[in-house]
Amino acid sequence: MLQTLVIILIDGLRYGSYLFIVAVGLTLIFGVQRILNVTHGSFYAFGAYLAAYLGGMWYDNELPDFGGFVIIFLVAIGVGVVFGVLIERGLLKHLYGKDEHIVVLATFAAFLALEGVALLIWGTDPYYFFQPMGMLGNIDIVEMTYDIYNLSLIALALLISVGLWYFLAKTIWGRMLLAVIFDRE
C-alpha cells in the first residue's frame, strides 16, 4: 500500500512538474500581454524535433556526451527567441486590443500552420534523443526504476517556482511586472 502511494506521488510530481513549467510561461505571457497565444505547442514541438535531430547528428559523430545537454539548452533558447519574435512581430502585434476569440483563432491557425511545417521537415517518424537521459542514470525508489533526468524536472519546477516567487515578490522589476498585469496604464 505504501509502495503504491509513493509511486503515485512521484508520478504525480513528475507530470505536475511538466505542466507547471509549461503553464508558468503561458500564464506570464497572458498576464502581461493579455494575449492567449496557443502557438507555444508548436514552439515545443519544433524545439524537441530540432534538438533530437541535432543530438542524433552529434552522437552519430561520436562527439563528447555532455554536448547533448548543450544542444538541448541552446535549441530551446534559439527556437523560443526566433519563433517568439516571428509570431509577435508577424501576428500578435496586429491583434493587440482585439477580441480574445479572434486572438485564439489566429494563434490556433498559426499553430496548425507550424505543425504542418514540422511534418513537412521531419515527417511522421519519431525521433529519439535518449543519450542525455541515459547519461544521468537511473534510481530505484520502492522497487520502481526512475530515470534521474525526469526526476530532475521536479527539482527544476521547484527552483522555477521559488525563483519566480522571489522575482515577483521581492524585486522592483517583479513588482512592476505585477503592476502591469493588474493595471496596464
Beta strands, then each sheet from edge to edge (+ up, - down):
strand 1: 138-141
strand 2: 144-147
sheet 1: 1+ 2-
end
